[in-house]
Amino acid sequence: MLQSLLLLPVETQIFYAVLGFSWTVYLWEAYLSYRQRSVYRTTTHVPQELGKIMDPDTFEKSRLYQLDKSNFSFWSGLYSETEGTLILLLGGIPFLWHVAGSVTARCGLGPEYEIAQSLVFLTLATLFSAVTGLPWSLYNTFVIEEKHGFNQQTLGFFLKDAVKKFVVTQCILLPVTSLLLYIIKIGGDYFFIYAWLFTLIVSLVLVTIYADYIAPLFDKFTPLPEGELKTAIEDMAKSISFPLTKLYVVEGSKRSSHSNAYFYGFFKNKRIVLFDTLLEDYSPLNNGGEAQAAERDEAPSEPKTKAKNKKQGCNNAEILAVLGHELGHWKLGHTVKNIVISQMNSFLCFSLFAVLIGRRELFVAFGFTESQPTLIGLMIIFQFIFSPYNEVIRVAPAVCFLLPLSPSCTAKTELKMSKIFIKISAFVLDLSR
């Protein structure tokens, strides 16, 4: 069979190699997920290592939730892989490109207006992805998340939010893509350098403006009120010279009861954002829960032996512990190191793209026999041809963690993190006394 494949034209070999690698990765990950689901099914009691920090009820809820999420991930992943395969086999990409060309032709734009056709193609492709992914998103939100008590959205809010996300994404994606394509076309022999610098600038700008201008389009941000928690966070930040300028609380409770926290900003302008569901004394879900509890207490038919509902979120000491971990990564320079490594990888990919973009067989392999559009070249090379390399990069941190090949990757890093945690933990201990 292998000899028969080697006798095929190189374009056909490339096509089936891409499909084969994609399914190989999917089946391997599906196998690993199957093994994990077996653990979820059989581990019905709290492991001894967690006995002192997790009660049986919380463990059981977590186990069932993870089991449902894993089952959903299997079926949605199978659909996604099958859909992608059918698109390639049936020539969906060149078909959509021709549809985009027909749209631009009706607007009086010929084939020479490749960037305009590329933008129409990108809009249609993202619209198709949004529509086909909508049922899965609906099921995840209103069946799985609802079943386990996490969902806080109504159907109307969900659909309105989906439309808003699509519009905002297009407002960012289309101008950035058009400029990137223009840079590649006029950049000459060193276009890959200019393209890489452009994507670097765009990524830094988006990271800078996201929380101030983009995120508020979807969620409400308010300053963290003055009090014990704010003072403790500011003192903890000062102890490691973290240049904290603002503390925000985001209204995550209108979407989900899941909690999160993050920081952003460059140089001396760092901000911390806490989800209201993370704050035990701030979460609106606790107010609702207390009101419902009061109604049940007043009802004579309600058994008095019923367990009291736990509060949503963490207390101040727990919040400081969560932030301490994140700030420890900043103190050790992990954020900067990740950015540098990411940009080195991006530059390497653009360099290889410059070498491969002129190879006609890559375009022919995916149905483009008459033209070689730049956007299609980016899609083919970055998404398909680089897929083995992307998988290596994706699993490299896990391999580095499991196999102590580099002292800086394991022991040294963990030792440094431990020292930072010990220093920060003083604030947690002082607060809890």
C-alpha positions as CSV (number, residue, x, y, z in Angstrom):
1,M,0.0,0.0,0.0
2,L,2.8,2.4,0.8
3,Q,4.5,1.7,-2.5
4,S,1.2,2.5,-4.3
5,L,1.0,5.9,-2.4
6,L,4.5,6.7,-3.4
7,L,3.6,6.2,-7.0
8,L,0.8,8.8,-6.8
9,P,1.4,12.4,-7.9
10,V,3.1,14.6,-5.3
11,E,0.0,16.7,-5.0
12,T,-2.1,13.6,-4.1
13,Q,0.6,12.4,-1.6
14,I,0.5,15.8,0.2
15,F,-3.3,15.7,0.4
16,Y,-3.6,12.2,1.9
17,A,-0.6,12.9,4.2
18,V,-2.5,15.9,5.6
19,L,-5.7,13.8,6.1
20,G,-3.8,10.9,7.5
21,F,-1.9,13.0,10.0
22,S,-5.0,14.8,11.1
23,W,-6.9,11.6,11.8
24,T,-3.9,10.0,13.5
25,V,-3.7,12.9,16.0
26,Y,-7.5,12.8,16.5
27,L,-7.6,9.1,17.2
28,W,-4.6,9.3,19.6
29,E,-6.3,12.1,21.6
30,A,-9.6,10.2,21.5
31,Y,-7.8,7.2,22.9
32,L,-6.3,9.3,25.7
33,S,-9.7,10.8,26.5
34,Y,-11.3,7.3,26.6
35,R,-8.7,6.3,29.2
36,Q,-9.5,9.5,31.2
37,R,-13.2,8.8,31.0
38,S,-12.5,5.3,32.5
39,V,-10.9,7.0,35.4
40,Y,-13.9,9.3,35.8
41,R,-16.2,6.3,35.9
42,T,-14.3,4.1,38.3
43,T,-12.9,6.7,40.7
44,T,-16.1,7.2,42.8
45,H,-14.4,8.1,46.1
46,V,-12.2,11.0,47.1
47,P,-8.5,10.0,46.6
48,Q,-6.5,9.8,49.8
49,E,-4.3,12.7,48.7
50,L,-7.3,15.0,48.5
51,G,-9.2,13.7,51.5
52,K,-8.3,16.7,53.7
53,I,-9.1,19.4,51.2
54,M,-12.2,18.1,49.3
55,D,-15.4,16.7,50.6
56,P,-17.2,13.7,48.9
57,D,-20.1,15.8,47.6
58,T,-17.8,18.3,45.9
59,F,-15.7,15.5,44.4
60,E,-18.7,13.7,43.1
61,K,-20.1,16.8,41.4
62,S,-16.7,17.5,39.8
63,R,-16.4,13.9,38.6
64,L,-19.8,13.8,37.0
65,Y,-19.2,17.2,35.4
66,Q,-15.8,16.2,33.9
67,L,-17.4,12.9,32.7
68,D,-20.1,14.8,30.8
69,K,-17.6,17.3,29.4
70,S,-15.4,14.5,28.2
71,N,-18.3,12.7,26.5
72,F,-19.3,16.0,24.8
73,S,-15.8,16.7,23.7
74,F,-15.6,13.2,22.1
75,W,-18.7,13.7,19.9
76,S,-18.0,17.3,19.1
77,G,-14.4,16.4,18.2
78,L,-15.6,13.6,16.0
79,Y,-18.0,15.9,14.2
80,S,-15.3,18.5,13.7
81,E,-12.8,16.0,12.3
82,T,-15.5,14.5,10.0
83,E,-16.6,17.9,8.8
84,G,-13.0,19.0,8.0
85,T,-12.4,15.8,6.1
86,L,-15.5,16.2,4.0
87,I,-14.7,19.8,3.2
88,L,-11.3,18.7,1.9
89,L,-12.6,15.6,0.0
90,L,-15.5,17.5,-1.6
91,G,-13.4,20.6,-2.5
92,G,-15.1,22.9,-0.1
93,I,-12.2,25.4,0.1
94,P,-11.9,26.1,-3.7
95,F,-15.7,26.1,-4.0
96,L,-16.0,28.8,-1.3
97,W,-13.2,30.8,-3.0
98,H,-15.2,30.7,-6.3
99,V,-18.3,31.9,-4.4
100,A,-16.3,34.8,-3.0
101,G,-15.1,35.6,-6.5
102,S,-18.7,35.6,-7.8
103,V,-19.7,38.0,-5.0
104,T,-16.8,40.4,-5.8
105,A,-17.5,40.1,-9.5
106,R,-21.1,41.3,-8.9
107,C,-19.6,44.4,-7.2
108,G,-17.6,45.1,-10.3
109,L,-14.3,43.8,-9.0
110,G,-12.3,41.4,-11.1
111,P,-9.8,38.6,-10.2
112,E,-7.0,41.3,-9.8
113,Y,-8.8,42.4,-6.6
114,E,-7.5,39.4,-4.7
115,I,-7.6,41.1,-1.3
116,A,-11.3,42.0,-1.6
117,Q,-12.1,38.4,-2.7
118,S,-10.0,37.1,0.3
119,L,-12.0,39.2,2.7
120,V,-15.3,37.9,1.3
121,F,-13.9,34.3,1.5
122,L,-12.9,34.9,5.1
123,T,-16.3,36.3,6.1
124,L,-18.1,33.4,4.5
125,A,-15.7,30.9,6.1
126,T,-16.1,32.3,9.6
127,L,-19.9,32.5,9.1
128,F,-20.0,28.9,8.1
129,S,-18.0,28.0,11.2
130,A,-20.2,30.0,13.5
131,V,-23.4,28.4,12.1
132,T,-22.2,24.8,12.2
133,G,-20.7,25.3,15.6
134,L,-23.9,26.9,17.1
135,P,-25.8,23.7,17.9
136,W,-22.8,22.3,19.8
137,S,-22.4,25.6,21.7
138,L,-26.1,25.6,22.5
139,Y,-25.9,22.0,23.8
140,N,-22.8,22.7,25.9
141,T,-24.4,25.8,27.5
142,F,-28.0,24.8,27.9
143,V,-27.7,21.1,28.6
144,I,-24.3,20.3,30.2
145,E,-23.6,23.6,31.9
146,E,-27.3,23.9,32.9
147,K,-27.4,20.4,34.2
148,H,-24.5,21.0,36.6
149,G,-25.7,24.4,37.7
150,F,-23.2,26.7,36.0
151,N,-25.2,28.3,33.2
152,Q,-26.7,31.7,34.0
153,Q,-27.6,32.8,30.5
154,T,-31.0,32.9,28.8
155,L,-31.4,31.9,25.2
156,G,-31.9,35.5,24.1
157,F,-28.8,36.7,25.8
158,F,-26.8,33.8,24.4
159,L,-27.9,34.5,20.8
160,K,-27.4,38.2,21.2
161,D,-23.9,37.6,22.6
162,A,-23.1,35.3,19.7
163,V,-24.0,37.9,17.1
164,K,-22.1,40.6,18.9
165,K,-19.0,38.3,19.1
166,F,-19.2,37.6,15.4
167,V,-19.5,41.3,14.5
168,V,-16.6,42.4,16.7
169,T,-14.5,39.6,15.4
170,Q,-15.1,40.6,11.8
171,C,-14.3,44.3,12.7
172,I,-10.9,43.2,13.9
173,L,-10.2,40.3,11.6
174,L,-10.9,41.8,8.2
175,P,-8.8,45.0,8.5
176,V,-5.9,43.1,10.0
177,T,-6.1,40.4,7.3
178,S,-6.3,42.9,4.5
179,L,-3.2,44.8,5.8
180,L,-1.3,41.5,6.3
181,L,-2.1,40.4,2.7
182,Y,-1.0,43.8,1.4
183,I,2.3,43.7,3.3
184,I,3.0,40.2,1.9
185,K,2.3,41.4,-1.7
186,I,4.4,44.5,-1.6
187,G,7.1,43.3,0.8
188,G,9.5,41.9,-1.8
189,D,12.0,39.2,-0.9
190,Y,11.9,40.2,2.8
191,F,8.1,40.3,3.2
192,F,8.2,37.6,5.9
193,I,10.1,40.0,8.2
194,Y,7.6,42.8,7.7
195,A,4.6,40.3,8.1
196,W,6.1,39.0,11.3
197,L,6.6,42.5,12.7
198,F,3.1,43.5,11.7
199,T,1.6,40.5,13.5
200,L,3.8,41.2,16.6
201,I,2.5,44.8,16.7
202,V,-1.1,43.7,16.2
203,S,-0.9,41.1,19.0
204,L,0.7,43.6,21.4
205,V,-2.0,46.2,20.6
206,L,-4.8,43.8,21.1
207,V,-3.4,42.6,24.4
208,T,-3.2,46.2,25.5
209,I,-6.6,47.4,24.5
210,Y,-8.6,44.1,25.0
211,A,-9.6,44.6,28.6
212,D,-10.2,48.4,28.3
213,Y,-12.1,48.6,25.0
214,I,-13.1,45.1,23.7
215,A,-14.1,43.2,26.9
216,P,-16.4,46.0,28.1
217,L,-18.5,45.5,25.0
218,F,-19.6,42.2,26.5
219,D,-19.2,42.5,30.3
220,K,-19.4,45.2,32.9
221,F,-16.1,46.1,34.7
222,T,-16.1,48.0,38.0
223,P,-13.3,49.0,40.4
224,L,-12.8,46.6,43.3
225,P,-14.3,48.4,46.4
226,E,-12.1,49.7,49.1
227,G,-11.6,47.2,51.9
228,E,-9.6,44.4,53.4
229,L,-9.2,42.4,50.1
230,K,-8.1,45.3,48.0
231,T,-5.5,46.4,50.6
232,A,-4.2,42.8,50.9
233,I,-3.9,42.5,47.1
234,E,-2.0,45.8,46.9
235,D,0.3,44.8,49.7
236,M,1.0,41.5,48.1
237,A,1.8,43.2,44.7
238,K,4.2,45.6,46.4
239,S,6.0,42.7,48.1
240,I,7.2,41.4,44.8
241,S,7.4,44.9,43.0
242,F,4.4,44.1,40.8
243,P,3.4,47.5,39.2
244,L,-0.3,47.2,40.0
245,T,-2.3,50.3,38.9
246,K,-5.9,49.1,38.9
247,L,-8.1,46.4,40.3
248,Y,-11.3,45.5,38.5
249,V,-14.3,43.2,39.1
250,V,-16.0,41.8,36.0
251,E,-19.6,40.8,36.0
252,G,-19.1,37.1,35.0
253,S,-22.1,35.9,36.9
254,K,-24.6,36.9,34.1
255,R,-23.0,34.2,31.9
256,S,-21.8,31.4,34.2
257,S,-21.0,30.6,37.8
258,H,-17.4,29.6,36.8
259,S,-14.7,31.7,38.3
260,N,-11.6,33.2,36.9
261,A,-8.9,35.9,37.4
262,Y,-6.2,37.4,35.2
263,F,-3.8,40.3,34.9
264,Y,-2.8,42.3,31.8
265,G,-0.8,45.3,30.7
266,F,2.8,46.1,29.9
267,F,5.7,47.6,31.7
268,K,4.6,49.8,34.7
269,N,0.8,49.6,33.9
270,K,-0.5,46.3,35.2
271,R,-4.2,45.6,36.0
272,I,-5.8,42.7,37.8
273,V,-9.3,41.5,36.9
274,L,-11.3,39.3,39.2
275,F,-14.6,37.6,38.2
276,D,-17.4,38.5,40.7
277,T,-18.1,34.7,40.9
278,L,-14.6,34.3,42.4
279,L,-15.4,36.7,45.3
280,E,-17.4,35.1,48.1
281,D,-18.4,38.5,49.5
282,Y,-19.2,40.0,46.1
283,S,-20.9,37.3,44.0
284,P,-24.5,38.1,43.2
285,L,-25.1,34.3,43.1
286,N,-24.7,34.2,46.9
287,N,-27.3,36.9,47.4
288,G,-29.7,34.8,45.3
289,G,-28.8,31.7,47.2
290,E,-29.3,33.3,50.6
291,A,-32.7,34.6,49.5
292,Q,-33.8,31.2,48.3
293,A,-32.5,29.6,51.5
294,A,-34.5,32.1,53.6
295,E,-37.7,31.2,51.7
296,R,-37.0,27.5,52.3
297,D,-36.5,28.1,56.0
298,E,-39.9,29.8,56.2
299,A,-41.6,27.0,54.4
300,P,-42.9,24.5,57.1
301,S,-42.8,21.6,54.6
302,E,-39.0,21.9,54.0
303,P,-37.0,19.3,56.0
304,K,-34.7,21.0,58.5
305,T,-32.1,18.4,58.0
306,K,-31.3,19.6,54.5
307,A,-27.6,20.6,54.0
308,K,-26.9,24.3,53.9
309,N,-25.9,25.6,50.5
310,K,-22.2,26.5,50.1
311,K,-21.3,30.0,49.2
312,Q,-20.1,30.7,45.6
313,G,-16.5,31.8,45.3
314,C,-13.5,32.0,47.6
315,N,-12.7,33.8,50.8
316,N,-10.0,36.5,50.9
317,A,-7.2,34.1,51.8
318,E,-8.1,31.8,49.0
319,I,-8.2,34.6,46.5
320,L,-4.8,35.8,47.6
321,A,-3.5,32.2,47.1
322,V,-4.9,32.1,43.5
323,L,-3.4,35.5,42.7
324,G,-0.1,34.6,44.4
325,H,0.4,31.7,41.9
326,E,-0.2,34.0,38.9
327,L,2.0,36.7,40.3
328,G,4.7,34.1,41.0
329,H,4.8,33.4,37.3
330,W,5.2,37.1,36.5
331,K,8.0,37.5,39.1
332,L,9.9,34.6,37.5
333,G,9.5,36.2,34.1
334,H,7.4,33.3,32.7
335,T,5.1,35.8,30.9
336,V,8.0,37.5,29.1
337,K,9.7,34.2,28.3
338,N,6.4,32.9,26.7
339,I,6.0,36.0,24.6
340,V,9.6,35.7,23.4
341,I,9.3,32.0,22.6
342,S,6.0,32.6,20.8
343,Q,7.4,35.3,18.6
344,M,10.5,33.2,17.8
345,N,8.1,30.5,16.7
346,S,6.1,33.0,14.7
347,F,9.2,34.3,12.9
348,L,10.3,30.8,12.1
349,C,6.8,30.0,10.6
350,F,6.8,33.1,8.5
351,S,10.3,32.3,7.2
352,L,9.2,28.8,6.2
353,F,6.1,30.3,4.7
354,A,8.3,32.5,2.5
355,V,10.1,29.3,1.2
356,L,6.9,27.3,0.6
357,I,4.5,29.9,-0.8
358,G,5.9,29.5,-4.3
359,R,5.3,25.8,-4.4
360,R,2.5,25.2,-6.9
361,E,1.9,21.6,-5.9
362,L,0.7,22.7,-2.4
363,F,-2.1,24.7,-4.0
364,V,-2.9,21.9,-6.5
365,A,-3.2,19.4,-3.7
366,F,-6.1,21.3,-2.3
367,G,-7.9,22.0,-5.5
368,F,-6.4,25.4,-6.7
369,T,-5.1,24.5,-10.1
370,E,-5.5,27.9,-11.8
371,S,-4.5,30.4,-9.1
372,Q,-2.4,30.7,-6.0
373,P,-4.2,33.2,-3.6
374,T,-2.1,34.4,-0.8
375,L,-4.8,33.9,1.9
376,I,-5.2,30.3,0.7
377,G,-1.5,29.9,0.9
378,L,-1.5,31.0,4.5
379,M,-4.3,28.6,5.3
380,I,-2.7,25.6,3.6
381,I,0.8,26.2,5.0
382,F,0.0,27.3,8.5
383,Q,-3.0,25.0,9.1
384,F,-2.1,21.9,7.1
385,I,1.6,21.7,6.2
386,F,2.7,22.9,9.6
387,S,0.4,20.6,11.5
388,P,3.1,18.1,12.5
389,Y,5.3,21.0,13.7
390,N,2.4,22.6,15.6
391,E,1.6,19.3,17.4
392,V,5.3,19.1,18.5
393,I,5.1,22.6,19.9
394,R,1.8,21.9,21.6
395,V,3.0,18.8,23.5
396,A,6.5,20.0,24.1
397,P,5.6,21.7,27.5
398,A,4.0,18.4,28.7
399,V,7.0,16.3,27.6
400,C,9.3,18.9,29.3
401,F,7.3,18.5,32.5
402,L,7.1,14.7,32.5
403,L,10.7,14.0,31.3
404,P,13.3,16.0,33.3
405,L,15.6,16.5,30.4
406,S,16.5,20.0,31.3
407,P,17.1,21.3,34.8
408,S,15.7,24.7,34.0
409,C,12.5,23.0,32.7
410,T,11.7,21.2,36.0
411,A,13.7,21.3,39.2
412,K,15.1,24.8,38.9
413,T,11.8,26.3,37.9
414,E,9.8,24.5,40.6
415,L,12.4,25.6,43.2
416,K,12.1,29.2,42.2
417,M,8.3,29.0,42.2
418,S,8.4,27.5,45.7
419,K,10.5,30.3,47.0
420,I,8.1,32.9,45.5
421,F,5.0,31.0,47.0
422,I,6.6,30.9,50.4
423,K,7.2,34.7,50.3
424,I,3.7,35.4,49.1
425,S,2.0,33.0,51.5
426,A,2.9,35.3,54.4
427,F,0.1,37.6,53.3
428,V,-2.3,34.7,53.2
429,L,-1.4,33.5,56.6
430,D,-1.6,37.1,58.1
431,L,-5.0,37.5,56.6
432,S,-6.4,34.2,57.9
433,R,-5.4,34.9,61.5
